[in-house]
Amino acid sequence: MALTSAGFISRVVDAADGVRGAHRPQAFGRAVWGFAELLGTVPDYPASDFSDEDVARLGMLAEEVIDQIEERARDDGGSPKAAQDLVSAVYSIRSRLEQIELWKRHFARIQ
């Protein structure tokens, strides 16, 4: 059975919750990159499966995760490598959001 947009968004919500709940640096990094990877799969689905509201919800969740990353980067006295990885994650998430927006606009025009 195919995953519905509601089911997919539920998975993204769970992934965002995983970022919020991760306290150890390694767990936080895994949760962040897992969230980014999940966002990267959105264009694998038919664009018609996602409403504009669904795409907006994905964007809001991504911004919440980015806020968590930025807060962790500010407050964490970790290594420069860890901070660099967090900055890379922000760029990755933003890039994937851009891809989602382009995907949705492209397929909205041809439907």
JOTAQUI-V721079 format. One record per helix or strand. SS is the DSSP state (helix for helix, strand for strand). FROM is the first residue (numbers start at 0). LEN is the number of residues. If there is no record, write none. Layout:
[[SS/FROM/LEN] [SS/FROM/LEN]]
This chain:
[[helix/4/17] [helix/24/16] [helix/41/3] [helix/46/3] [helix/51/24] [helix/79/31]]
